[in-house]
Each structure stands twice: as C-alpha cells, then as structure tokens.
Amino acid sequence: GRCTRHNPPCPSQTGVRQASARVLVEDGTSEAVVLCRNEQVAAVLGLSLLTWEAVQNCVQSRGSVCIQH
C-alpha cells in the first residue's frame, strides 16, 4: 500500500516502515522515558538485522505488534 503519512506528506509510492518505542530506564535513584525511532528500536531490543527484518515483515502483514521485554 501507499504511505498514509500526511504531516509532512510522504512522497513514497510504496509503503514506508516506521518504528517507535518508549523505553523506561531506571538506575535505582530515578526513572526516565527514552523515545526511540526506526533503527534505534532494533538496537535497544538487541535484534539482529535478520530478526529486525522479520519483525518489520510481521508488522507489515498484521499492521502492528507489541513487544514487551
């Protein structure tokens, strides 16, 4: 399918993969929420390139996935 992003408009004629994650980080004294996008999500999850591709393919067919680690 076509990219449905509107703001800003997406020029792609094919689908565009985007990923985002919220990561709660704590050190025993306080907490912080870190926002990650696209390849950063794969890195924070510790996924290999092959596994990351499999996750993206799963999202493409299902629409979304939720991973809790």
N, CA, C and O atoms as a GROMACS GRO file, in nm:
protein
  276
    1GLY      N    1   0.082  -0.119   0.000
    1GLY     CA    2   0.000   0.000   0.000
    1GLY      C    3   0.085   0.124   0.000
    1GLY      O    4   0.207   0.119   0.017
    2ARG      N    5   0.019   0.233  -0.019
    2ARG     CA    6   0.087   0.363  -0.020
    2ARG      C    7   0.107   0.414   0.122
    2ARG      O    8   0.034   0.376   0.214
    3CYS      N    9   0.204   0.497   0.137
    3CYS     CA   10   0.228   0.561   0.265
    3CYS      C   11   0.112   0.655   0.295
    3CYS      O   12   0.068   0.730   0.208
    4THR      N   13   0.061   0.652   0.417
    4THR     CA   14  -0.054   0.735   0.453
    4THR      C   15  -0.014   0.853   0.542
    4THR      O   16  -0.101   0.920   0.597
    5ARG      N   17   0.114   0.877   0.556
    5ARG     CA   18   0.159   0.989   0.639
    5ARG      C   19   0.118   1.120   0.573
    5ARG      O   20   0.135   1.138   0.452
    6HIS      N   21   0.065   1.213   0.652
    6HIS     CA   22   0.017   1.339   0.596
    6HIS      C   23   0.096   1.461   0.643
    6HIS      O   24   0.098   1.562   0.572
    7ASN      N   25   0.160   1.455   0.757
    7ASN     CA   26   0.226   1.574   0.809
    7ASN      C   27   0.365   1.538   0.858
    7ASN      O   28   0.377   1.492   0.971
    8PRO      N   29   0.471   1.558   0.781
    8PRO     CA   30   0.469   1.610   0.644
    8PRO      C   31   0.424   1.503   0.545
    8PRO      O   32   0.428   1.384   0.577
    9PRO      N   33   0.383   1.544   0.426
    9PRO     CA   34   0.338   1.448   0.325
    9PRO      C   35   0.450   1.350   0.288
    9PRO      O   36   0.568   1.386   0.287
   10CYS      N   37   0.412   1.229   0.259
   10CYS     CA   38   0.508   1.126   0.221
   10CYS      C   39   0.508   1.110   0.069
   10CYS      O   40   0.403   1.086   0.010
   11PRO      N   41   0.624   1.124   0.004
   11PRO     CA   42   0.630   1.115  -0.142
   11PRO      C   43   0.638   0.971  -0.193
   11PRO      O   44   0.635   0.950  -0.315
   12SER      N   45   0.649   0.874  -0.106
   12SER     CA   46   0.668   0.735  -0.149
   12SER      C   47   0.544   0.679  -0.215
   12SER      O   48   0.432   0.703  -0.169
   13GLN      N   49   0.563   0.604  -0.322
   13GLN     CA   50   0.452   0.536  -0.389
   13GLN      C   51   0.428   0.398  -0.329
   13GLN      O   52   0.328   0.332  -0.360
   14THR      N   53   0.519   0.356  -0.242
   14THR     CA   54   0.505   0.227  -0.176
   14THR      C   55   0.499   0.250  -0.025
   14THR      O   56   0.515   0.363   0.021
   15GLY      N   57   0.478   0.146   0.049
   15GLY     CA   58   0.472   0.157   0.195
   15GLY      C   59   0.605   0.201   0.254
   15GLY      O   60   0.711   0.174   0.198
   16VAL      N   61   0.598   0.268   0.366
   16VAL     CA   62   0.716   0.313   0.437
   16VAL      C   63   0.712   0.252   0.577
   16VAL      O   64   0.610   0.261   0.645
   17ARG      N   65   0.820   0.193   0.618
   17ARG     CA   66   0.826   0.132   0.751
   17ARG      C   67   0.877   0.234   0.852
   17ARG      O   68   0.980   0.298   0.831
   18GLN      N   69   0.803   0.248   0.960
   18GLN     CA   70   0.845   0.336   1.069
   18GLN      C   71   0.826   0.261   1.199
   18GLN      O   72   0.728   0.188   1.216
   19ALA      N   73   0.918   0.279   1.291
   19ALA     CA   74   0.908   0.213   1.421
   19ALA      C   75   0.929   0.317   1.530
   19ALA      O   76   1.004   0.413   1.512
   20SER      N   77   0.863   0.296   1.642
   20SER     CA   78   0.887   0.382   1.758
   20SER      C   79   0.875   0.297   1.883
   20SER      O   80   0.802   0.198   1.886
   21ALA      N   81   0.947   0.338   1.986
   21ALA     CA   82   0.944   0.266   2.113
   21ALA      C   83   0.962   0.364   2.227
   21ALA      O   84   1.035   0.463   2.215
   22ARG      N   85   0.896   0.336   2.336
   22ARG     CA   86   0.918   0.409   2.461
   22ARG      C   87   0.987   0.311   2.556
   22ARG      O   88   0.938   0.201   2.580
   23VAL      N   89   1.100   0.353   2.609
   23VAL     CA   90   1.179   0.266   2.695
   23VAL      C   91   1.192   0.332   2.831
   23VAL      O   92   1.236   0.446   2.842
   24LEU      N   93   1.154   0.260   2.935
   24LEU     CA   94   1.169   0.310   3.072
   24LEU      C   95   1.307   0.270   3.122
   24LEU      O   96   1.340   0.152   3.128
   25VAL      N   97   1.387   0.369   3.157
   25VAL     CA   98   1.523   0.346   3.206
   25VAL      C   99   1.528   0.390   3.352
   25VAL      O  100   1.484   0.499   3.386
   26GLU      N  101   1.583   0.305   3.437
   26GLU     CA  102   1.598   0.343   3.577
   26GLU      C  103   1.735   0.300   3.628
   26GLU      O  104   1.791   0.200   3.583
   27ASP      N  105   1.789   0.378   3.722
   27ASP     CA  106   1.920   0.346   3.778
   27ASP      C  107   1.913   0.325   3.930
   27ASP      O  108   2.017   0.322   3.996
   28GLY      N  109   1.794   0.311   3.984
   28GLY     CA  110   1.778   0.292   4.127
   28GLY      C  111   1.749   0.421   4.201
   28GLY      O  112   1.699   0.417   4.314
   29THR      N  113   1.780   0.535   4.139
   29THR     CA  114   1.753   0.664   4.204
   29THR      C  115   1.641   0.740   4.135
   29THR      O  116   1.570   0.818   4.198
   30SER      N  117   1.626   0.718   4.006
   30SER     CA  118   1.519   0.786   3.931
   30SER      C  119   1.491   0.710   3.802
   30SER      O  120   1.561   0.614   3.768
   31GLU      N  121   1.387   0.754   3.732
   31GLU     CA  122   1.346   0.691   3.607
   31GLU      C  123   1.341   0.796   3.497
   31GLU      O  124   1.323   0.915   3.523
   32ALA      N  125   1.357   0.749   3.374
   32ALA     CA  126   1.342   0.836   3.257
   32ALA      C  127   1.279   0.754   3.146
   32ALA      O  128   1.302   0.633   3.135
   33VAL      N  129   1.198   0.820   3.065
   33VAL     CA  130   1.141   0.755   2.947
   33VAL      C  131   1.221   0.802   2.826
   33VAL      O  132   1.233   0.922   2.802
   34VAL      N  133   1.275   0.707   2.752
   34VAL     CA  134   1.354   0.736   2.633
   34VAL      C  135   1.272   0.698   2.511
   34VAL      O  136   1.220   0.586   2.504
   35LEU      N  137   1.260   0.789   2.417
   35LEU     CA  138   1.186   0.763   2.293
   35LEU      C  139   1.285   0.724   2.184
   35LEU      O  140   1.384   0.793   2.161
   36CYS      N  141   1.257   0.612   2.117
   36CYS     CA  142   1.344   0.563   2.010
   36CYS      C  143   1.263   0.555   1.880
   36CYS      O  144   1.142   0.533   1.883
   37ARG      N  145   1.330   0.573   1.768
   37ARG     CA  146   1.266   0.565   1.638
   37ARG      C  147   1.347   0.476   1.543
   37ARG      O  148   1.470   0.471   1.549
   38ASN      N  149   1.274   0.408   1.456
   38ASN     CA  150   1.329   0.330   1.346
   38ASN      C  151   1.442   0.236   1.390
   38ASN      O  152   1.419   0.149   1.474
   39GLU      N  153   1.563   0.251   1.336
   39GLU     CA  154   1.671   0.158   1.366
   39GLU      C  155   1.710   0.158   1.513
   39GLU      O  156   1.763   0.059   1.563
   40GLN      N  157   1.684   0.268   1.583
   40GLN     CA  158   1.712   0.273   1.727
   40GLN      C  159   1.631   0.168   1.802
   40GLN      O  160   1.676   0.114   1.902
   41VAL      N  161   1.511   0.139   1.752
   41VAL     CA  162   1.424   0.039   1.816
   41VAL      C  163   1.491  -0.098   1.809
   41VAL      O  164   1.495  -0.171   1.908
   42ALA      N  165   1.543  -0.133   1.693
   42ALA     CA  166   1.612  -0.261   1.678
   42ALA      C  167   1.733  -0.267   1.770
   42ALA      O  168   1.760  -0.371   1.831
   43ALA      N  169   1.806  -0.158   1.781
   43ALA     CA  170   1.925  -0.155   1.866
   43ALA      C  171   1.890  -0.172   2.013
   43ALA      O  172   1.955  -0.248   2.084
   44VAL      N  173   1.787  -0.101   2.058
   44VAL     CA  174   1.750  -0.109   2.200
   44VAL      C  175   1.694  -0.247   2.235
   44VAL      O  176   1.706  -0.292   2.350
   45LEU      N  177   1.633  -0.315   2.139
   45LEU     CA  178   1.584  -0.451   2.161
   45LEU      C  179   1.692  -0.556   2.142
   45LEU      O  180   1.672  -0.673   2.174
   46GLY      N  181   1.808  -0.514   2.089
   46GLY     CA  182   1.918  -0.608   2.067
   46GLY      C  183   1.890  -0.707   1.956
   46GLY      O  184   1.933  -0.822   1.963
   47LEU      N  185   1.818  -0.662   1.853
   47LEU     CA  186   1.780  -0.752   1.743
   47LEU      C  187   1.885  -0.753   1.633
   47LEU      O  188   1.942  -0.649   1.600
   48SER      N  189   1.910  -0.869   1.578
   48SER     CA  190   1.999  -0.879   1.462
   48SER      C  191   1.925  -0.821   1.342
   48SER      O  192   1.804  -0.801   1.346
   49LEU      N  193   1.999  -0.795   1.235
   49LEU     CA  194   1.938  -0.743   1.112
   49LEU      C  195   1.831  -0.838   1.060
   49LEU      O  196   1.725  -0.795   1.015
   50LEU      N  197   1.859  -0.967   1.066
   50LEU     CA  198   1.765  -1.068   1.017
   50LEU      C  199   1.637  -1.070   1.102
   50LEU      O  200   1.527  -1.077   1.047
   51THR      N  201   1.652  -1.063   1.233
   51THR     CA  202   1.534  -1.062   1.321
   51THR      C  203   1.456  -0.932   1.305
   51THR      O  204   1.333  -0.934   1.305
   52TRP      N  205   1.526  -0.820   1.291
   52TRP     CA  206   1.460  -0.691   1.271
   52TRP      C  207   1.376  -0.693   1.142
   52TRP      O  208   1.265  -0.641   1.139
   53GLU      N  209   1.431  -0.751   1.038
   53GLU     CA  210   1.358  -0.764   0.911
   53GLU      C  211   1.234  -0.849   0.931
   53GLU      O  212   1.128  -0.818   0.876
   54ALA      N  213   1.245  -0.958   1.008
   54ALA     CA  214   1.130  -1.044   1.035
   54ALA      C  215   1.022  -0.970   1.113
   54ALA      O  216   0.903  -0.986   1.085
   55VAL      N  217   1.063  -0.890   1.211
   55VAL     CA  218   0.965  -0.810   1.287
   55VAL      C  219   0.895  -0.712   1.195
   55VAL      O  220   0.772  -0.698   1.202
   56GLN      N  221   0.969  -0.644   1.109
   56GLN     CA  222   0.909  -0.548   1.016
   56GLN      C  223   0.811  -0.616   0.920
   56GLN      O  224   0.705  -0.561   0.890
   57ASN      N  225   0.846  -0.735   0.873
   57ASN     CA  226   0.756  -0.810   0.785
   57ASN      C  227   0.629  -0.849   0.858
   57ASN      O  228   0.520  -0.846   0.801
   58CYS      N  229   0.642  -0.886   0.985
   58CYS     CA  230   0.526  -0.920   1.067
   58CYS      C  231   0.434  -0.799   1.082
   58CYS      O  232   0.312  -0.810   1.070
   59VAL      N  233   0.493  -0.684   1.109
   59VAL     CA  234   0.415  -0.561   1.123
   59VAL      C  235   0.346  -0.527   0.992
   59VAL      O  236   0.231  -0.484   0.991
   60GLN      N  237   0.416  -0.547   0.882
   60GLN     CA  238   0.359  -0.516   0.751
   60GLN      C  239   0.234  -0.600   0.726
   60GLN      O  240   0.138  -0.550   0.668
   61SER      N  241   0.234  -0.726   0.768
   61SER     CA  242   0.118  -0.811   0.743
   61SER      C  243   0.009  -0.793   0.848
   61SER      O  244  -0.109  -0.804   0.816
   62ARG      N  245   0.046  -0.764   0.973
   62ARG     CA  246  -0.052  -0.751   1.081
   62ARG      C  247  -0.098  -0.608   1.106
   62ARG      O  248  -0.209  -0.585   1.154
   63GLY      N  249  -0.013  -0.512   1.074
   63GLY     CA  250  -0.046  -0.373   1.099
   63GLY      C  251   0.029  -0.316   1.218
   63GLY      O  252   0.067  -0.199   1.216
   64SER      N  253   0.050  -0.396   1.322
   64SER     CA  254   0.127  -0.351   1.438
   64SER      C  255   0.162  -0.472   1.523
   64SER      O  256   0.099  -0.577   1.514
   65VAL      N  257   0.263  -0.455   1.606
   65VAL     CA  258   0.298  -0.557   1.704
   65VAL      C  259   0.338  -0.486   1.833
   65VAL      O  260   0.378  -0.370   1.832
   66CYS      N  261   0.326  -0.557   1.942
   66CYS     CA  262   0.369  -0.505   2.071
   66CYS      C  263   0.471  -0.603   2.128
   66CYS      O  264   0.443  -0.722   2.142
   67ILE      N  265   0.588  -0.552   2.160
   67ILE     CA  266   0.693  -0.635   2.217
   67ILE      C  267   0.723  -0.581   2.356
   67ILE      O  268   0.759  -0.464   2.371
   68GLN      N  269   0.709  -0.664   2.457
   68GLN     CA  270   0.747  -0.626   2.593
   68GLN      C  271   0.866  -0.708   2.632
   68GLN      O  272   0.865  -0.831   2.622
   69HIS      N  273   0.970  -0.641   2.678
   69HIS     CA  274   1.095  -0.710   2.707
   69HIS      C  275   1.138  -0.679   2.849
   69HIS      O  276   1.241  -0.727   2.895
   0.00000   0.00000   0.00000
